[in-house]
């Protein structure tokens, strides 16, 4: 008995597979739900709301074969020659191609030839249904129609499966796969970050080695200064302010506005203290501080984080990367001098 008008057809730009299946199960529909996209199609056969078979157009026999192979130990007579014979039996003599729903015909043929039992056919059909519905419930858009179940009426039925239980199983499998994908992506991002940091560390080591060789060629003015302060900030205005606040008779200010180029300049100047902006493009202050702390030259160099952020989390991040202090923007000359004198005064 068909509970929905025959041949009903609707276009869905946004398809809701779970809602559709729930309605079919609740209303105890009998028939074949056919769903189409531009690439693939699904056929879901129901009897009084129970699932009797499900298939879709991609890799039909590959799915069947992989599920049958799981029963291989229970089917000693099953081999490649059987597949060849089965293929000949299922070929449409007039059109020289496989008949419609050839996978279900194949299961019927295997039962008829005593290669598998009816119970084993039920197991295979249930496993196939899980694979098919898992792909279906992920569908976002498509067309569907509900037809009478003429096809299965002519063939034996091996099971009547609870549609809701199968859908719940598929949802769990999808969530599990999404979790694995998320975990894999996080791991890849972590590995990429570690590789990037290692490249920076290698660059620091190479630059330090070169700098030791060229150290005697550094401008003599730097050696005459009492203290060298390195300031890294992408804002030239901030750099100018710091340079203005610090007396040139006491401090040599190295102004750096590119965090990537900062590495070489910091090593060259070998500062007594580093003022480091938190929010910079490409490499933020926390990352740069962490990298500097890994280098033997800067393990104990005072590093002051300069930022407009005053939250607890931001200060906690500064501690995690082993910064020495935290200077909040905007700051006065007195604020800056207090911070500097605390660490090098």
SERO-4910 file (N, C-alpha, C, O; in steps of 0.05 Angstrom, whole numbers):
BEGIN
 pado doro    nc1    nc2    nc3   cac1   cac2   cac3    cc1    cc2    cc3    oc1    oc2    oc3
  Unk    A     17    -24      0      0      0      0     18     25      0     36     27     17
  Unk    A     13     44    -18     29     68    -20     15     90     -4     -8     96     -9
  Unk    A     30    101     15     18    122     32     24    150     23     14    169     35
  Unk    A     40    153      1     46    179    -10     39    177    -40     44    156    -52
  Unk    A     28    198    -52     20    197    -81     42    187    -98     65    195    -96
  Unk    A     36    169   -117     55    157   -135     68    179   -152     55    197   -161
  Unk    A     94    176   -155    108    194   -173    111    222   -163    118    240   -178
  Unk    A    104    226   -137    107    254   -126    136    262   -128    154    247   -123
  Unk    A    140    288   -136    167    297   -143    171    325   -132    154    343   -137
  Unk    A    192    330   -117    197    357   -107    227    363   -110    244    346   -107
  Unk    A    232    388   -115    259    398   -118    268    410    -91    255    428    -81
  Unk    A    290    400    -81    300    411    -55    328    423    -60    347    408    -65
  Unk    A    330    448    -57    357    460    -57    370    455    -31    395    453    -29
  Unk    A    354    452    -10    365    444     16    349    419     25    326    421     33
  Unk    A    362    396     23    350    371     30    356    365     60    378    369     69
  Unk    A    336    354     74    339    346    102    335    316    104    312    308    111
  Unk    A    355    300     99    352    271     98    341    259    124    324    241    123
  Unk    A    350    268    147    341    257    173    311    261    177    297    243    185
  Unk    A    302    285    171    273    291    174    257    274    154    236    264    161
  Unk    A    267    271    130    253    255    109    251    226    118    229    214    115
  Unk    A    273    214    127    272    186    136    254    182    160    240    162    162
  Unk    A    254    202    178    237    200    202    208    199    194    192    184    206
  Unk    A    200    216    175    173    216    165    165    190    153    143    180    158
  Unk    A    182    179    136    176    153    123    173    131    143    155    114    140
  Unk    A    190    131    164    188    110    184    163    113    201    149     93    206
  Unk    A    158    138    210    135    143    227    108    137    213     90    126    225
  Unk    A    107    144    187     82    140    172     80    112    160     61    105    146
  Unk    A    100     95    166    100     67    158     96     65    127     79     50    118
  Unk    A    112     79    113    110     80     84    120     55     71    139     42     81
  Unk    A    108     47     50    117     25     33    123     36      5    106     49     -7
  Unk    A    146     31     -5    154     41    -31    184     44    -33    199     36    -15
  Unk    A    193     57    -54    221     62    -59    226     92    -60    215    107    -76
  Unk    A    242    102    -41    250    130    -41    275    133    -59    296    122    -54
  Unk    A    272    148    -81    294    153   -100    303    181    -96    287    200    -97
  Unk    A    329    184    -92    341    211    -87    363    215   -108    379    197   -114
  Unk    A    364    239   -120    383    244   -141    398    270   -136    388    289   -125
  Unk    A    423    269   -144    439    293   -147    450    293   -176    444    275   -192
  Unk    A    466    312   -183    477    312   -210    497    289   -214    503    282   -237
  Unk    A    508    278   -193    529    258   -195    520    230   -188    525    211   -203
  Unk    A    506    227   -165    498    200   -156    468    199   -149    455    220   -149
  Unk    A    459    175   -144    431    171   -137    429    149   -115    446    132   -113
  Unk    A    408    151    -99    403    132    -77    376    119    -82    357    132    -92
  Unk    A    374     93    -74    348     79    -75    344     66    -48    360     49    -40
  Unk    A    323     73    -34    318     63     -7    290     50     -7    270     63    -10
  Unk    A    290     23     -3    265      8     -5    254      3     23    268     -6     41
  Unk    A    228      8     26    214      6     52    189    -11     50    176    -12     29
  Unk    A    183    -24     71    157    -39     73    146    -34    101    157    -42    121
  Unk    A    123    -19    102    111    -11    127    131      3    145    131     -1    169
  Unk    A    147     21    133    166     37    148    192     22    155    210     35    167
  Unk    A    194     -3    149    218    -19    154    236    -20    129    225    -21    107
  Unk    A    261    -19    133    280    -19    111    285    -48    101    293    -65    116
  Unk    A    281    -52     75    286    -79     63    312    -79     46    324   -100     43
  Unk    A    319    -56     36    344    -54     21    351    -25     15    333     -8     14
  Unk    A    377    -19     12    385      8      5    411      6    -12    428    -11     -7
  Unk    A    412     22    -32    436     22    -50    439     50    -62    421     66    -62
  Unk    A    464     55    -71    468     80    -87    488     74   -109    502     54   -109
  Unk    A    489     93   -128    501     87   -154    531     84   -155    542     75   -176
  Unk    A    545     92   -135    574     91   -135    585     65   -124    576     56   -102
  Unk    A    603     52   -138    618     28   -129    599      7   -118    602     -3    -96
  Unk    A    578      0   -134    558    -18   -125    570    -46   -119    565    -56    -97
  Unk    A    584    -57   -138    595    -84   -133    619    -84   -115    625   -104   -101
  Unk    A    634    -62   -113    656    -60    -95    646    -63    -66    658    -76    -50
  Unk    A    624    -49    -60    613    -50    -33    603    -78    -27    608    -89     -5
  Unk    A    589    -90    -46    579   -117    -42    601   -137    -38    600   -154    -20
  Unk    A    622   -135    -54    645   -153    -52    659   -151    -25    665   -171    -12
  Unk    A    664   -126    -16    678   -122      9    662   -134     33    674   -144     51
  Unk    A    635   -131     32    619   -142     54    618   -173     52    617   -186     73
  Unk    A    617   -183     28    617   -212     25    643   -225     34    644   -247     45
  Unk    A    665   -210     30    691   -221     38    694   -224     68    709   -240     78
  Unk    A    678   -208     83    678   -211    112    666   -237    120    671   -247    142
  Unk    A    650   -249    103    638   -275    108    654   -298     95    644   -320     94
  Unk    A    677   -292     85    692   -311     68    697   -337     82    695   -358     69
  Unk    A    704   -337    107    710   -362    121    685   -380    123    687   -404    125
  Unk    A    662   -367    123    637   -383    125    627   -392     97    608   -406     95
  Unk    A    641   -383     76    633   -390     49    657   -402     34    668   -388     17
  Unk    A    664   -427     40    688   -439     28    686   -441     -3    707   -441    -16
  Unk    A    661   -442    -14    659   -446    -43    660   -419    -58    659   -419    -83
  Unk    A    662   -397    -43    661   -371    -56    688   -363    -66    708   -363    -51
  Unk    A    690   -356    -92    716   -349   -104    712   -330   -128    689   -323   -134
  Unk    A    733   -322   -141    732   -303   -164    715   -314   -187    701   -299   -201
  Unk    A    717   -341   -191    702   -353   -213    672   -349   -208    656   -346   -227
  Unk    A    664   -349   -183    636   -344   -176    627   -317   -185    605   -314   -196
  Unk    A    643   -297   -181    637   -270   -189    633   -268   -219    614   -256   -229
  Unk    A    651   -281   -234    649   -281   -263    623   -294   -272    609   -283   -290
  Unk    A    616   -316   -261    591   -330   -268    567   -313   -260    547   -311   -275
  Unk    A    568   -301   -237    547   -284   -227    543   -260   -246    520   -252   -251
  Unk    A    565   -248   -255    564   -226   -273    550   -233   -299    534   -217   -310
  Unk    A    555   -257   -310    542   -266   -334    512   -269   -330    496   -263   -347
  Unk    A    505   -280   -307    477   -285   -301    461   -258   -298    437   -257   -304
  Unk    A    475   -237   -289    461   -212   -284    462   -193   -307    450   -171   -305
  Unk    A    474   -200   -329    476   -182   -352    451   -182   -368    439   -203   -374
  Unk    A    442   -159   -375    418   -156   -392    425   -164   -421    442   -152   -434
  Unk    A    413   -186   -430    420   -197   -456    415   -178   -479    430   -178   -499
  Unk    A    395   -161   -476    387   -143   -498    405   -118   -499    411   -107   -520
  Unk    A    414   -109   -475    428    -83   -474    458    -87   -467    473    -67   -467
  Unk    A    466   -111   -461    494   -117   -454    504   -100   -431    527    -89   -432
  Unk    A    487    -96   -411    496    -81   -387    481    -93   -363    462   -108   -366
  Unk    A    490    -86   -339    478    -97   -315    450    -88   -312    443    -65   -319
  Unk    A    433   -105   -303    405    -99   -299    402    -80   -275    420    -77   -259
  Unk    A    379    -67   -273    374    -49   -251    376    -64   -224    366    -86   -221
  Unk    A    388    -50   -204    392    -62   -177    406    -89   -179    397   -108   -166
  Unk    A    427    -91   -195    441   -116   -199    452   -127   -173    455   -151   -170
  Unk    A    459   -109   -154    471   -119   -129    451   -135   -113    458   -155   -100
  Unk    A    425   -127   -113    405   -143    -99    400   -170   -113    396   -190   -101
  Unk    A    399   -169   -140    397   -193   -155    420   -212   -149    416   -236   -147
  Unk    A    444   -201   -146    467   -217   -140    464   -231   -113    471   -255   -110
  Unk    A    454   -217    -93    449   -230    -67    429   -252    -69    433   -274    -58
  Unk    A    407   -247    -84    387   -268    -88    400   -292   -102    394   -315    -95
  Unk    A    417   -287   -121    430   -309   -137    448   -325   -118    449   -349   -120
  Unk    A    463   -311   -101    482   -325    -83    466   -343    -63    476   -364    -56
  Unk    A    443   -333    -54    427   -350    -36    416   -373    -51    416   -396    -41
  Unk    A    406   -369    -75    394   -390    -91    415   -412    -98    408   -435   -100
  Unk    A    440   -403   -102    461   -423   -108    474   -434    -83    494   -450    -85
  Unk    A    464   -427    -60    474   -437    -34    502   -429    -28    517   -442    -13
  Unk    A    511   -406    -39    537   -395    -31    535   -381     -4    554   -381     11
  Unk    A    512   -368      1    507   -356     27    479   -364     37    462   -371     21
  Unk    A    475   -363     63    449   -369     74    431   -344     75    441   -322     70
  Unk    A    406   -348     81    388   -325     83    397   -306    106    394   -282    104
  Unk    A    406   -319    128    416   -303    150    440   -286    142    442   -262    149
  Unk    A    458   -298    127    481   -283    118    473   -261     98    485   -240     98
  Unk    A    453   -266     82    443   -246     64    432   -222     80    436   -199     72
  Unk    A    418   -228    102    408   -207    120    431   -190    131    429   -165    132
  Unk    A    453   -203    139    476   -189    151    488   -171    130    494   -148    135
  Unk    A    492   -181    105    504   -165     84    486   -141     77    496   -119     73
  Unk    A    460   -146     75    441   -124     69    442   -102     90    441    -78     83
  Unk    A    443   -110    116    444    -90    137    470    -74    136    470    -49    140
  Unk    A    493    -87    131    518    -73    129    519    -54    105    529    -31    107
  Unk    A    508    -63     83    506    -46     59    488    -21     65    494      1     57
  Unk    A    466    -26     79    447     -4     86    461     17    103    456     41     99
  Unk    A    478      9    121    492     28    138    511     46    122    512     70    126
  Unk    A    525     34    103    543     49     85    527     69     68    534     92     65
  Unk    A    505     59     57    488     75     39    476     99     54    477    122     45
  Unk    A    464     93     77    450    115     92    470    134    104    463    158    108
  Unk    A    494    125    111    514    144    121    521    165    100    524    188    107
  Unk    A    523    156     75    528    176     54    503    193     49    506    217     42
  Unk    A    479    182     52    455    196     46    449    218     67    442    240     60
  Unk    A    453    212     93    445    232    113    464    256    113    459    276    126
  Unk    A    487    254     99    506    276     96    498    295     73    510    316     70
  Unk    A    478    287     58    470    302     34    457    328     42    441    329     60
  Unk    A    464    350     28    454    376     34    432    385     15    414    400     22
  Unk    A    433    376    -10    413    384    -30    409    362    -51    427    346    -56
  Unk    A    386    362    -63    380    342    -84    350    340    -89    334    355    -78
  Unk    A    342    322   -107    314    317   -114    306    290   -104    323    272   -102
  Unk    A    281    286    -98    272    260    -90    243    254   -100    228    273   -105
  Unk    A    237    229   -101    209    220   -107    205    193    -95    224    178    -90
  Unk    A    179    187    -89    172    162    -77    155    146    -97    134    155   -106
  Unk    A    165    121   -104    151    104   -123    141     79   -109    149     73    -87
  Unk    A    124     65   -123    114     39   -113    137     19   -114    155     21   -130
  Unk    A    137     -1    -96    158    -20    -93    154    -44   -112    150    -66   -103
  Unk    A    154    -39   -138    149    -60   -158    173    -79   -159    169   -103   -161
  Unk    A    197    -68   -157    221    -84   -160    224   -106   -139    228   -129   -147
  Unk    A    222    -99   -113    226   -120    -93    202   -138    -90    204   -160    -79
  Unk    A    179   -130   -101    156   -148    -99    160   -174   -115    148   -194   -110
  Unk    A    178   -172   -135    184   -195   -152    207   -212   -141    213   -233   -153
  Unk    A    219   -204   -120    243   -218   -109    239   -224    -79    223   -211    -66
  Unk    A    253   -244    -69    250   -251    -41    261   -229    -23    280   -215    -31
  Unk    A    249   -225      0    259   -205     20    272   -220     43    262   -240     52
  Unk    A    296   -211     51    311   -225     71    310   -212     99    318   -224    119
  Unk    A    300   -187    100    300   -173    126    281   -149    125    274   -139    104
  Unk    A    273   -140    149    258   -116    153    272   -101    176    267   -107    199
  Unk    A    289    -82    169    307    -69    188    294    -44    200    279    -30    187
  Unk    A    301    -39    226    292    -15    239    307      9    228    331     12    233
  Unk    A    293     26    214    306     49    201    319     68    221    340     79    216
  Unk    A    305     73    243    315     91    263    341     82    276    360     98    280
  Unk    A    343     56    281    368     45    293    391     47    273    414     54    282
  Unk    A    386     43    248    408     45    228    417     74    225    441     79    224
  Unk    A    398     92    225    405    121    223    421    130    248    441    144    245
  Unk    A    414    120    272    429    127    296    457    117    294    476    130    302
  Unk    A    460     92    284    487     81    280    503     98    260    527    104    265
  Unk    A    491    107    239    505    123    219    513    150    230    535    160    225
  Unk    A    496    162    247    503    187    259    527    184    278    545    202    278
  Unk    A    528    163    293    551    158    311    577    155    294    598    165    302
  Unk    A    575    140    272    598    136    255    608    162    244    632    167    242
  Unk    A    589    179    235    597    205    224    610    223    245    631    235    239
  Unk    A    599    223    269    611    239    291    639    229    297    658    245    302
  Unk    A    642    203    297    669    191    303    689    198    281    712    205    288
  Unk    A    681    197    256    699    204    234    706    234    235    729    242    230
  Unk    A    686    250    241    691    279    244    711    285    266    728    303    264
  Unk    A    708    270    288    727    273    311    755    265    302    774    279    308
  Unk    A    758    243    287    784    234    278    796    255    259    820    261    260
  Unk    A    779    266    241    789    285    222    798    311    236    819    322    229
  Unk    A    783    319    256    791    343    272    817    338    286    834    356    288
  Unk    A    820    314    298    844    307    312    868    306    294    890    315    300
  Unk    A    864    295    270    885    293    250    893    321    241    917    326    238
  Unk    A    873    338    236    879    366    227    895    381    249    914    395    243
  Unk    A    887    377    274    901    391    296    929    381    298    948    397    302
  Unk    A    933    355    294    960    344    295    977    355    272   1001    361    276
  Unk    A    965    357    248    980    368    226    988    397    230   1010    405    224
  Unk    A    969    413    242    975    441    248    998    443    268   1015    460    266
  Unk    A    997    425    288   1017    424    309   1045    418    297   1065    431    303
  Unk    A   1045    397    280   1070    390    267   1081    412    249   1105    417    248
  Unk    A   1063    426    235   1071    448    218   1083    470    234   1103    482    227
  Unk    A   1070    476    257   1080    497    275   1108    490    286   1126    507    287
  Unk    A   1111    465    294   1137    456    305   1158    458    283   1181    465    289
  Unk    A   1152    450    259   1171    452    237   1179    481    232   1202    487    228
  Unk    A   1159    499    233   1164    527    229   1183    538    251   1202    552    245
  Unk    A   1177    531    276   1193    540    298   1222    529    296   1241    543    302
  Unk    A   1224    504    287   1251    493    284   1267    507    263   1291    512    266
  Unk    A   1253    515    241   1266    530    220   1276    557    231   1298    566    224
  Unk    A   1260    570    247   1268    595    259   1292    591    278   1311    607    277
  Unk    A   1291    570    294   1313    564    312   1339    559    296   1360    568    304
  Unk    A   1337    544    275   1360    538    258   1371    564    247   1396    568    245
  Unk    A   1353    582    239   1362    607    228   1376    624    249   1396    637    243
  Unk    A   1365    624    273   1378    638    295   1406    628    300   1425    644    304
  Unk    A   1409    601    300   1436    590    305   1456    598    283   1479    604    289
  Unk    A   1446    597    258   1464    604    236   1472    633    237   1496    640    233
  Unk    A   1453    650    243   1459    679    245   1478    684    268   1496    701    265
  Unk    A   1474    671    291   1492    675    313   1520    667    307   1539    680    314
  Unk    A   1523    645    292   1550    636    284   1563    656    266   1587    662    269
  Unk    A   1548    667    246   1558    687    228   1565    712    243   1586    725    239
  Unk    A   1548    719    262   1552    744    277   1577    743    295   1590    763    298
  Unk    A   1583    719    306   1608    716    321   1632    722    305   1652    734    314
  Unk    A   1631    714    279   1654    718    261   1656    748    253   1678    758    249
  Unk    A   1633    761    252   1633    789    242   1631    809    265   1628    833    261
  Unk    A   1632    799    290   1627    816    313   1646    840    314   1638    862    323
  Unk    A   1671    837    306   1690    858    307   1683    881    287   1694    903    290
  Unk    A   1666    875    268   1659    895    248   1634    911    256   1625    929    241
  Unk    A   1622    906    279   1599    921    288   1606    950    293   1629    956    301
  Unk    A   1588    969    289   1594    998    294   1604   1002    322   1593    992    341
  Unk    A   1625   1017    324   1638   1022    350   1620   1036    370   1623   1034    394
  Unk    A   1601   1052    359   1583   1067    376   1567   1050    395   1561   1059    417
  Unk    A   1561   1026    387   1545   1009    404   1560   1000    429   1549    998    450
  Unk    A   1586    995    425   1601    985    448   1606   1007    469   1611   1002    492
  Unk    A   1603   1032    461   1607   1054    479   1582   1060    495   1583   1073    516
  Unk    A   1558   1050    487   1533   1055    501   1533   1039    526   1544   1017    528
  Unk    A   1519   1049    547   1517   1034    572   1497   1012    569   1502    989    577
  Unk    A   1474   1018    557   1453    998    554   1442    998    526   1438   1020    514
  Unk    A   1437    975    515   1424    973    488   1396    962    492   1393    940    504
  Unk    A   1377    976    482   1348    968    484   1338    961    456   1339    978    438
  Unk    A   1328    937    451   1316    929    426   1286    932    429   1274    921    447
  Unk    A   1274    948    410   1245    952    411   1233    940    385   1240    948    363
  Unk    A   1215    920    388   1202    908    365   1172    915    366   1158    906    384
  Unk    A   1163    930    346   1135    938    344   1129    945    315   1146    958    302
  Unk    A   1106    937    304   1100    943    277   1090    972    273   1085    981    251
  Unk    A   1087    986    296   1079   1015    295   1104   1032    297   1117   1032    318
  Unk    A   1109   1048    277   1132   1066    277   1128   1088    298   1148   1097    310
  Unk    A   1103   1095    303   1097   1116    323   1106   1107    351   1117   1123    366
  Unk    A   1100   1082    358   1108   1071    384   1138   1070    386   1149   1078    407
  Unk    A   1152   1061    365   1181   1060    365   1193   1088    369   1212   1091    385
  Unk    A   1182   1107    356   1192   1135    358   1188   1145    387   1205   1159    398
  Unk    A   1165   1138    399   1159   1147    426   1180   1135    446   1190   1149    463
  Unk    A   1185   1109    443   1204   1096    461   1232   1109    457   1246   1114    477
  Unk    A   1239   1113    432   1266   1125    427   1268   1153    439   1289   1161    448
  Unk    A   1245   1167    438   1245   1195    449   1246   1194    479   1259   1211    491
  Unk    A   1233   1174    492   1232   1173    521   1259   1165    533   1265   1173    556
  Unk    A   1275   1150    519   1300   1140    530   1323   1158    522   1328   1163    499
  Unk    A   1338   1167    542   1360   1186    538   1382   1172    522   1392   1151    529
  Unk    A   1390   1185    500   1410   1173    482   1437   1171    495   1454   1156    485
  Unk    A   1442   1186    516   1468   1184    530   1470   1159    546   1492   1149    552
  Unk    A   1447   1148    553   1447   1124    570   1439   1099    555   1447   1077    561
  Unk    A   1422   1103    534   1411   1080    520   1415   1082    489   1413   1104    478
  Unk    A   1422   1060    478   1422   1057    448   1397   1042    441   1394   1018    448
  Unk    A   1378   1055    427   1353   1042    420   1354   1031    392   1358   1045    373
  Unk    A   1350   1004    390   1348    991    364   1319    987    357   1305    971    370
  Unk    A   1309   1002    337   1281   1001    330   1276    981    307   1289    983    286
  Unk    A   1258    963    311   1252    941    292   1222    940    288   1207    936    307
  Unk    A   1213    942    263   1184    941    257   1175    917    242   1152    915    234
  Unk    A   1193    898    238   1186    873    224   1194    849    242   1218    845    245
  Unk    A   1175    834    253   1182    812    272   1199    790    259   1215    777    273
  Unk    A   1196    786    233   1212    765    220   1241    774    217   1260    759    223
  Unk    A   1245    799    208   1272    810    206   1284    816    233   1309    820    235
  Unk    A   1268    816    254   1278    823    281   1299    804    291   1317    811    305
  Unk    A   1297    778    283   1314    758    293   1344    765    289   1360    764    308
  Unk    A   1351    772    264   1379    778    258   1388    803    273   1410    805    283
  Unk    A   1370    824    273   1377    849    286   1381    846    316   1398    860    328
  Unk    A   1365    829    328   1367    825    357   1394    811    363   1408    819    382
  Unk    A   1401    791    347   1426    777    352   1450    796    347   1469    795    362
  Unk    A   1448    812    326   1470    831    320   1474    851    343   1497    857    350
  Unk    A   1452    862    353   1455    883    373   1460    872    401   1469    886    419
  Unk    A   1453    846    406   1456    833    432   1447    852    454   1463    860    471
  Unk    A   1421    859    455   1411    879    473   1411    871    502   1411    847    509
  Unk    A   1412    891    520   1410    886    549   1381    881    557   1376    869    577
  Unk    A   1362    891    541   1334    888    547   1318    890    520   1326    904    502
  Unk    A   1296    875    519   1280    874    495   1251    883    502   1239    872    520
  Unk    A   1241    903    487   1213    912    489   1199    900    465   1205    906    442
  Unk    A   1179    883    471   1167    867    449   1136    871    448   1122    865    467
  Unk    A   1127    881    425   1098    885    421   1085    858    418   1096    840    406
  Unk    A   1061    855    429   1046    829    428   1033    826    401   1036    804    389
  Unk    A   1018    846    391   1002    843    367   1017    852    343   1018    876    337
  Unk    A   1029    833    328   1043    839    303   1036    819    282   1029    796    289
  Unk    A   1036    826    257   1030    807    235   1052    786    232   1075    791    239
  Unk    A   1044    763    221   1062    741    214   1073    726    238   1071    702    239
  Unk    A   1084    741    258   1095    728    282   1089    746    306   1101    767    308
  Unk    A   1070    737    323   1062    755    345   1083    754    367   1101    737    367
  Unk    A   1080    772    387   1100    775    408   1104    750    424   1126    744    432
  Unk    A   1082    736    430   1085    712    447   1102    691    432   1119    679    445
  Unk    A   1097    687    406   1113    668    391   1142    676    390   1160    659    393
  Unk    A   1147    701    385   1175    711    383   1189    708    409   1213    701    410
  Unk    A   1175    714    431   1187    712    458   1194    683    464   1216    677    474
  Unk    A   1176    665    456   1181    636    460   1206    627    445   1222    611    455
  Unk    A   1208    636    420   1231    628    404   1257    639    415   1278    626    415
  Unk    A   1257    664    424   1281    676    435   1290    662    461   1314    658    465
  Unk    A   1271    653    477   1277    639    502   1291    612    496   1306    602    513
  Unk    A   1285    601    473   1298    575    466   1327    578    457   1342    559    456
  Unk    A   1334    603    451   1361    608    442   1379    614    466   1371    629    484
  Unk    A   1402    601    467   1419    603    491   1427    632    497   1430    639    521
  Unk    A   1430    649    477   1438    676    481   1418    693    496   1425    712    510
  Unk    A   1392    686    494   1371    702    505   1355    689    527   1333    697    533
  Unk    A   1366    668    539   1352    654    560   1346    672    584   1325    669    597
  Unk    A   1365    690    590   1362    707    614   1360    736    607   1359    753    626
  Unk    A   1358    743    582   1355    771    574   1327    781    582   1307    768    575
  Unk    A   1324    804    596   1297    814    603   1281    820    577   1290    834    559
  Unk    A   1257    808    576   1239    813    553   1213    824    565   1199    810    580
  Unk    A   1206    848    557   1182    861    567   1161    861    545   1166    871    523
  Unk    A   1137    850    551   1115    850    532   1101    876    533   1093    885    555
  Unk    A   1098    889    510   1085    916    508   1058    912    493   1058    904    470
  Unk    A   1036    918    506   1010    913    494    988    930    506    990    939    529
  Unk    A    966    933    491    942    946    502    924    927    516    904    935    528
  Unk    A    930    901    515    913    881    528    920    880    558    944    879    565
  Unk    A    900    879    574    904    879    603    891    855    617    890    853    642
  Unk    A    880    837    601    865    815    613    883    795    626    907    793    622
  Unk    A    871    779    644    885    758    659    897    737    640    920    728    644
  Unk    A    882    730    619    891    710    600    916    719    586    935    703    581
  Unk    A    916    745    578    939    755    563    964    755    581    986    749    571
  Unk    A    961    763    606    984    762    624    993    734    630   1017    729    634
  Unk    A    974    715    630    982    687    634    998    677    610   1017    662    614
  Unk    A    990    685    586   1005    677    562   1033    688    564   1052    674    556
  Unk    A   1036    713    573   1063    725    576   1080    709    595   1104    705    590
  Unk    A   1068    699    617   1084    683    636   1091    656    624   1113    646    628
  Unk    A   1073    645    608   1079    619    596   1103    619    577   1118    600    575
  Unk    A   1107    642    563   1130    644    545   1154    656    559   1174    663    546
  Unk    A   1152    658    586   1174    667    603   1183    696    598   1207    702    597
  Unk    A   1163    713    594   1170    742    591   1177    752    619   1168    741    639
  Unk    A   1193    773    620   1202    784    646   1182    804    658   1179    805    682
  Unk    A   1168    819    641   1149    838    651   1128    845    631   1127    834    608
  Unk    A   1109    863    638   1086    869    622   1081    899    623   1073    909    645
  Unk    A   1085    913    601   1081    942    600   1056    948    584   1055    942    560
  Unk    A   1037    961    597   1011    966    584   1010    992    569   1019   1013    579
  Unk    A   1000    991    543    996   1015    528    970   1028    536    951   1014    543
  Unk    A    967   1055    535    989   1074    530   1005   1078    555    995   1075    577
  Unk    A   1031   1084    553   1048   1087    576   1063   1114    575   1067   1125    553
  Unk    A   1070   1124    598   1085   1149    600   1115   1143    600   1123   1120    602
  Unk    A   1130   1165    599   1159   1162    601   1167   1150    628   1185   1133    630
  Unk    A   1152   1159    649   1158   1149    676   1152   1119    677   1168   1104    690
  Unk    A   1130   1110    665   1124   1081    665   1146   1065    651   1154   1045    662
  Unk    A   1155   1075    629   1176   1061    614   1202   1060    629   1215   1039    631
  Unk    A   1210   1083    641   1235   1084    656   1234   1066    680   1255   1054    687
  Unk    A   1211   1065    694   1209   1047    718   1213   1018    710   1226   1003    724
  Unk    A   1201   1010    687   1203    983    678   1232    976    670   1242    955    676
  Unk    A   1244    995    655   1272    990    646   1291    989    669   1308    971    671
  Unk    A   1288   1008    688   1307   1008    711   1303    984    729   1322    976    743
  Unk    A   1279    972    729   1274    948    745   1291    925    737   1300    909    753
  Unk    A   1297    923    710   1311    900    700   1340    906    693   1357    887    693
  Unk    A   1348    931    687   1376    935    681   1388    959    697   1411    966    692
  Unk    A   1372    970    715   1382    992    731   1400    984    754   1410   1001    769
***
